[in-house]
Amino acid sequence: MSLPPVSSAEVPATASDLGLMVGAPPEEGALVTLENFIVPPYNRWAFSNMRELVPSREVAASTELAELAERPVDLSDVMVDLGDGPVSALDWVASAYTDGLIVLDRGLVVHEQYENGLKPNQPHIMFSVTMSLTGSVMLQLFEEGRVD
């Protein structure tokens, strides 16, 4: 199974649309395994369901959660050009197989969206973004004198 190229004006098929991991057992070509989880289209299901593929443990969230204030901004007029002409940033995000996106500005949530069946509190693999996020948080904690 392979995914057709998606133009910046199209929204790609979701894991559900593709019938991935449906049934017991899933049909041939719809089974996500450790051998194919990182390649399209299987990653459409895998990145939000890694606990079904590899042993992991949930880390409980803090009991002292801080709500992020919101200041929604209409991003529909923000344009990007990645070589094939300008397109709205939101259309590009939707066409780029992005499952979730949050945009913060000065600590305020200005945009939040979820695709491919992802929910706000659902785990999702982050790859090297994890290192960047961890490094940024540690730098802030160091600057505040909260870590050595």
N, C-alpha and C positions, 0 to 999 in steps of 0.2 A: 504494500500500500504506500503510495506517495501522495504528497499534497501538490496541487497545481500552484504555480506562482500566483501571488495575490497582488493586485495593483493597489496603490495607495488609496483608491476609492472603495475597495471592497473590504468587508469584514471576513476574516478567515473562519472556516468551520470550527466549531467547538468539539471537544472530546465526545460530548453527547451526540452531536450531529454526525460524527464519524463512527459512532457505535463502538468506541473503544471500551474494552473491559465490561461488555454487556453479556449477561448469560453466565451459566456455570456448566461447563467452562466456556469462556468467550470463543467466538468463531476464529478459525485460522485467519490471520491477518489483522485481528482486532485484539490480540493478546499482547499486553505490555510486559516485557521481561527486563532483566538486568542487561541483556545483550542489546536491546533496542530502545531503552527508555530515553536516551539522550537525542535520538534522531526523530525528525518529523515523520509521520504525524503522531508517533507514540508519545512524544514529550508533551503533547497537548493534555494528556491524562496524567502522565507521570509526575510532572513538576508540582502538582497539587496533591499528589497521593504517594509521596516517597515512603511514608510509613508502611504502605502496603508492599513495598519492594525490598526495603532494607530495614534491619532492626534499628530502632531508635527509641528514644524516651522523650516524653513530653516534659518540658520545663515549665513549671507552674509560673504564671504571671504574678507579679507583685500584688499584694493586697492594697497597696497605696498607688493606684493608677491615677495618672494625671490626664484629665480630658484636655484635648487640644482644642482651643477655640477655633471657630471657623469664620472665614471671611471669603465666601465664594466669589470667584472671579470668572467671568465668561471668557474661556480660552479659545472659543471657536474662531476668533479672528487672528489668532497667533499662527503664522505661516512658517513652514520649513520647506527647504528645497534641498533634496538629497540627490540631485542630478537629473531628475526626470520632470522638473517643473514644480512650482510651488503647490503645496497642499496644506490644508489646515493641520496643525500639530495633533489635534484630537483624532482626525481621520487617519493620520499616519500611525498614531499609537494603536488605534483599533486594528489597522491592517498589518501591524508588525508583530502579531502573535503575542502582544503584551497582555498578561493576565490581570495585573493590578498596577495602579499608578496612584501615588499621592504626591502632591506638590505643596510644599510649605514655603511661606514667605514670612520671615521674621517671627517664626514660631506659630503662625496661623495657617490652618489648612485652607488653601485657596482652591484646590481641586482634588477630587478623589473619585476613582472609577474602578470597576471590576468587570472583567470579561471571562469567558470560558467557564462560567459557573463558579468562579472563585468568590468566597465570602470574606468579609473584613477580618474575621478572627481565624481564618483557616490557614494552617501552615503551608508554606510554598518555598521551594528551593530557591536560594539566592546566589549560589556560586560565589564569585569573587566580590560581589557587592557586600557580602558579609565582612570581608576584610576591610573594605573602605569604611563601612559603617562603624565597625569596632574601633578602627584607628581614629576616626573622628570623635567618637564618644570618649575614648581614652585621652585624647588630646585635650578635650574640654574639661574632663575631670582633673587632669594634671594642671591645667591653667587655673582651676578653682582650688588647687591645693588639696584635693580629696584623695589623690593617689600619689605615691612616690615615684 
